[in-house]
Amino acid sequence: MIVKMLKMRLAGVEVPKRRLHDRYNSARPGTLEVIETTDQGLHRLVKLARFTYGESGNYVDTLFDVNLLWYRDGRMVLSGFERSKKDMQFCDYAQSWLCFVGTEPPPVPEGR
């Protein structure tokens, strides 16, 4: 499915909601898929969400142990953890993705 995705956390720290709305215009459209696969590092089945973007589709963000928190009016939040490599070791961070499916974000109420 084609969506626009915003990461709601940076290195596990929540991004303030007012900044999420500002970042929407810089979000790239891409393809979202959810699959179940065996993870070699965790040694078990894992549900993954993959967001593929870029002109040739070679950029991929992955969310491990993904859960759908809510879906409403063409928007949804997926939650799980992302993995990054630092100093030759993997580090896992809590992450949530706010995805817009064929909709624009709601307008920001006055006074925020």
Helices and strands as residue ranges (DSSP letters): E 2-7, E 9-10, E 13-14, H 17-23, G 24-26, E 29-39, E 44-53, E 59-72, E 75-86, E 89-100
